[in-house]
Amino acid sequence: MANPKSRISKTRKRKRRTHYKATANVVTVCQTTGELHLPHRAYWVDDKLYYNGKVLLEKEDEA
């Protein structure tokens, strides 16, 4: 069986993995409100919670 001639250190191994960069989040535009938001996430606009272009909740005024 083939064996490595010398052990690769943890630092050297991890250096190879540093080339994976983080990417920017994908943003979509709501057809109802025109707001930018993350896909498959609910988002607030004018005290209303939207998901798939529909109102889920309305924020009540605390008076």
N, C-alpha and C positions, 0 to 999 in steps of 0.2 A: 504494500500500500504506500502511496505517496504521502509524505509528511512535509510540512513546511520546514525549511532549513532553520529559520529562527522565528520566534514568536513576534507578532506585530503588537506593539504597545497599544494601550487603550487610547492614548492621545492621537496616535497616528491613524487608528481606525476611525475615530470620531471626526478627524479633519476631513475625511472623505464625505462625511454626511453633512458638512456645513454648507455645501453648495445648493442644498434645497432651500429655496427662498419662499417666504410667505407671499401669497398673492392677495390682491385687493378683493374686497367683498363685491359680489355681483349685486347691482341695484336695479330694481324694476320701477316702472312708473304705473301708478294706479290709474285705471281708465275712468274711474268715477271722480276722484278728487284731484288727480294730477300730481300727487305727492310721490316723492322718491321713498322707497322702503325696501327692506330685505325680502326676498321671495319666501313664501310660506311662513310669514310672520304677521301677527296682528300689529297695528300701528295706530297711534293717536293723532287725530286732526280735529282741531276746534272742539275739544272736550268730547269727542266721539271715538270709539274704538272700532276700527275697520278691519275686515278680513275678507278677501276675495271680492272687494268692492261693495260689501254689505256692512251695515252698522250692526255691531254686536252689543255694545253697551253705550250708554250716554252718561256722562259724569254729572252727578247731581250737585247743585250749589249747596254748600254748607253754610246756612245762615241761622 
